Amino acid sequence: QVQLVESGGGLGQPGGSLRLSCAASGSIFTIALMGWYRQAPGKQRELVASITSDERINYADSVKGRFTISRDNTKNTLYLQMHSLKPEDTAVYYCNGVFRATSVAPYTQWWGKGTLVTVSS
């Protein structure tokens, strides 16, 4: 079992900044990939940013140049630094990760429960 707990959501001003964190705990031997997804009201969940174990990073076009994903491997914590916030960034942000519990266990995907980000003046 793996637990992903997001924090840092809340109300942000247009043009402002917020920082999300996701703490991973539980049976973690290897982390293959971690990422942030978001789901706005009435829309499908979409990838925001992801980072692999070898630090390959991918961003959605809508957040390139504004958001930065990073990881602290010593703490098994994922971050999303968000700058130049826009109202369209309003969504529930979910932490996602692909882990395995031992060196021979299969990789499995886990989700956090999400944290709400609202961008409004």
TITOR-567343 format. One record per residue: residue number from 1; residue in one letter; x, y, z of N, C-alpha, C in turn. Coordinates in steps of 0.02 Angstrom, whole numbers, plus 50000, padded with zeros to 5 digits. Each point is the difference from the previous one (the first is absolute). Layout:
BEGIN
PT pos code  n_px  n_py  n_pz ca_px ca_py ca_pz  c_px  c_py  c_pz
PT NUM    A     X     Y     Z     X     Y     Z     X     Y     Z
...
***
This chain:
BEGIN
PT pos code  n_px  n_py  n_pz ca_px ca_py ca_pz  c_px  c_py  c_pz
PT   1    Q 50042 49940 50000 49958 50060 50000 50044 50062 50000
PT   2    V 49977 50050 49962 50035 50064 49997 49948 50054 50014
PT   3    Q 50021 50048 50039 49957 50058 50014 50032 50062 49969
PT   4    L 49960 50038 49965 50021 50064 49972 49956 50054 50031
PT   5    V 50032 50048 50033 49962 50053 50034 50021 50067 49973
PT   6    E 49953 50034 49968 50014 50066 49971 49987 50054 50052
PT   7    S 50035 50056 49992 49989 50058 50042 50020 50062 49960
PT   8    G 49979 50058 50024 50021 50062 49969 49948 50033 49955
PT   9    G 49943 49968 49991 49948 50031 49960 49967 50057 50037
PT  10    G 49955 50034 49966 49965 50055 50030 49984 50053 49949
PT  11    L 49991 50061 50024 49982 50055 49957 50062 50037 49977
PT  12    G 50007 50009 49935 50055 50037 49973 49974 50058 49958
PT  13    Q 50039 50053 49998 49981 50059 49961 50024 49991 49928
PT  14    P 49963 50027 49952 50026 50000 49931 50068 50035 49998
PT  15    G 50047 49967 49969 50068 50025 49999 50042 49980 50060
PT  16    G 49969 49969 50048 50035 49980 50061 50030 49931 49995
PT  17    S 50021 49975 50058 50035 49936 50003 49972 49957 50056
PT  18    L 50005 49935 49989 49984 49950 50051 50049 49942 49991
PT  19    R 50011 49964 50055 50043 49942 49997 49964 49940 50029
PT  20    L 49995 49948 49961 49969 49938 50022 50054 49951 50020
PT  21    S 49984 49959 50050 50044 49946 50021 49962 49935 50001
PT  22    C 50036 49946 49989 49970 49933 50004 50050 49954 50035
PT  23    A 49980 49977 50058 50043 49955 50039 49979 49928 49988
PT  24    A 50048 49960 49978 49987 49929 49987 50027 49959 50058
PT  25    S 49960 49952 50022 50021 49957 50054 49972 49930 49990
PT  26    G 50027 49952 50037 49975 49932 49994 50054 49954 49972
PT  27    S 49977 49950 49963 50045 49949 49972 50031 50025 49935
PT  28    I 50054 50037 50007 50033 50030 49941 50071 49976 49997
PT  29    F 50016 49961 49949 50070 49980 49987 50029 50041 49943
PT  30    T 49960 50008 49949 50021 50039 49942 49943 50045 49977
PT  31    I 50018 50061 49981 49951 50045 49970 50018 50006 49926
PT  32    A 49955 49980 49958 50013 50004 49928 49981 50068 49972
PT  33    L 49947 50027 50026 49972 50061 49971 49954 50031 50051
PT  34    M 50002 50066 50003 49950 50036 50039 49977 50060 49960
PT  35    G 49939 50021 50014 49974 50056 49961 49941 50033 50033
PT  36    W 49981 50055 49970 49941 50037 50021 49949 50000 49944
PT  37    Y 49938 49987 50018 49944 50005 49955 49951 50050 50030
PT  38    R 49956 50025 49957 49947 50044 50026 49935 49986 49964
PT  39    Q 49946 50016 50036 49934 49992 49971 49958 50061 50018
PT  40    A 49982 50037 49950 49957 50058 50009 49927 49978 49997
PT  41    P 49955 50039 50028 49929 49981 49999 49975 49989 49928
PT  42    G 49968 49943 49990 49973 49985 49935 50050 49978 49948
PT  43    K 50062 49991 50020 50052 49980 49952 50033 49935 50022
PT  44    Q 50036 49971 49953 50036 49938 50015 50065 50015 50036
PT  45    R 50023 49951 50037 50064 50007 50033 50055 50003 49947
PT  46    E 50047 50045 50011 50054 50009 49952 50068 50003 50035
PT  47    L 50051 49978 49964 50068 50003 50026 50023 50073 50002
PT  48    V 50029 50019 50056 50030 50066 50007 50076 49995 49990
PT  49    A 50031 49955 50037 50073 49991 49995 50018 49933 50030
PT  50    S 50055 49972 49975 50024 49936 50026 50075 50000 50001
PT  51    I 50028 49957 50043 50073 49994 50005 50016 49926 50011
PT  52    T 50048 49975 49961 50018 49929 50006 50058 49992 50049
PT  53    S 50017 49938 50013 50054 49985 50047 50067 50027 49975
PT  54    D 50007 50006 49935 50062 50029 49973 49992 50073 49981
PT  55    E 49951 50032 50033 49992 50073 49996 49976 50025 49931
PT  56    R 49969 49958 49961 49969 50026 49939 49934 50032 50020
PT  57    I 49991 50061 49975 49942 50040 50021 49957 50016 49939
PT  58    N 49935 49998 50012 49952 50015 49947 49948 50048 50029
PT  59    Y 49983 50051 49961 49949 50049 50020 49945 50004 49948
PT  60    A 49940 50013 50024 49947 50017 49954 50016 50068 49969
PT  61    D 49980 50009 49937 50015 50063 49966 49971 50060 50038
PT  62    S 49944 49990 50032 49965 50055 50034 50037 50026 50061
PT  63    V 50048 49961 50026 50036 50022 50061 50075 50010 49988
PT  64    K 50024 49986 49940 50071 50009 49986 50022 50071 50012
PT  65    G 50055 50008 50035 50026 50066 50015 49970 50031 50062
PT  66    R 49947 49969 50027 49968 50027 50060 50005 49953 50059
PT  67    F 49998 49935 49987 50002 49950 50054 50066 49962 49998
PT  68    T 50023 49980 50059 50061 49961 50005 49988 49940 50045
PT  69    I 50015 49941 49975 49994 49939 50040 50069 49981 50025
PT  70    S 50002 49976 50062 50063 49978 50029 49988 49946 50051
PT  71    R 50053 49966 50019 49994 49945 50047 50057 50002 50050
PT  72    D 49985 49983 50062 50050 49990 50052 50001 49925 50014
PT  73    N 50049 49966 49972 50002 49927 50006 50013 49977 50071
PT  74    T 50032 50042 50041 50014 49981 50069 49936 49998 50042
PT  75    K 49951 50040 49978 49937 50004 50037 49942 49967 49962
PT  76    N 50013 49973 49942 49947 49973 49958 49943 50051 49992
PT  77    T 50019 50060 49986 49952 50055 49994 50005 50032 49932
PT  78    L 49942 50013 49971 49995 50032 49935 49972 50070 50009
PT  79    Y 50025 50046 49960 49978 50069 50004 49975 50025 49933
PT  80    L 49957 50050 50003 49980 50036 49940 49999 50074 50018
PT  81    Q 50049 50037 49975 50001 50072 50010 49963 50032 49943
PT  82    M 49949 50038 50017 49957 50031 49950 50007 50076 50003
PT  83    H 50019 50030 49944 50005 50072 49995 49953 50026 49947
PT  84    S 49990 50066 49999 49957 50032 49950 49933 49964 49993
PT  85    L 49969 49989 50056 49938 49962 50001 49946 50035 49959
PT  86    K 49959 49958 49969 49944 50025 49960 49935 49969 50026
PT  87    P 49944 50033 49990 49936 49970 50022 49989 49930 49972
PT  88    E 50025 49988 49940 49991 49934 49969 50043 49946 50033
PT  89    D 50043 50018 50047 50038 49951 50038 49958 49972 50058
PT  90    T 49942 50029 50010 49956 49976 50053 49979 49928 49987
PT  91    A 50014 49957 50049 49987 49928 49992 50018 49965 50065
PT  92    V 49980 49937 50004 50027 49956 50052 50063 49969 49972
PT  93    Y 50054 50006 50037 50065 49975 49978 50014 49934 50037
PT  94    Y 50016 49950 49960 50012 49933 50027 50073 49980 49990
PT  95    C 50027 49970 50051 50067 49971 49996 49994 49928 49976
PT  96    N 50045 49981 49958 49999 49932 49971 50071 49972 50002
PT  97    G 50004 49935 50011 50066 49969 50000 49997 49928 49980
PT  98    V 50055 49976 49973 50008 49930 49982 50058 49972 50041
PT  99    F 49985 49951 50040 50048 49974 50049 50003 49924 49998
PT 100    R 50053 49973 50029 49998 49929 50017 50029 49990 50069
PT 101    A 49973 49949 50033 50014 49990 50072 50065 49963 50011
PT 102    T 50022 49959 49952 50063 49963 50006 50034 50001 49932
PT 103    S 50060 49972 49998 50038 50000 49937 49969 49955 49947
PT 104    V 49955 49956 50021 49969 49954 49952 49925 50009 49995
PT 105    A 49972 50044 50040 49928 50012 49998 49982 50038 49936
PT 106    P 49939 49992 49977 49979 50039 49942 49989 50073 50019
PT 107    Y 50006 50043 49950 49986 50070 50011 49924 50010 50003
PT 108    T 49979 50041 50047 49929 50016 50006 49991 50075 50005
PT 109    Q 49941 50023 49979 49986 50072 49999 49956 50018 50059
PT 110    W 50015 50058 50029 49962 50024 50057 49981 50073 49990
PT 111    W 49944 50020 50032 49976 50068 49996 49989 50029 50069
PT 112    G 50012 50065 50007 49980 50035 50059 49927 50019 49995
PT 113    K 49974 50030 50053 49929 50018 50002 49988 50069 49969
PT 114    G 50053 50037 49988 49993 50064 49967 49999 50060 50047
PT 115    T 50020 50056 49973 49997 50063 50036 49973 50054 49953
PT 116    L 49953 50039 50025 49967 50049 49958 50041 50064 49994
PT 117    V 50010 50022 49939 50032 50064 49985 49948 50044 49966
PT 118    T 49988 50057 50029 49953 50048 49972 50038 50065 49986
PT 119    V 49997 50022 49938 50034 50062 49980 49946 50052 49985
PT 120    S 49998 50049 50043 49947 50051 49994 50021 50063 50037
PT 121    S 49976 50056 49976 50013 50063 50035 49942 50017 50046
***
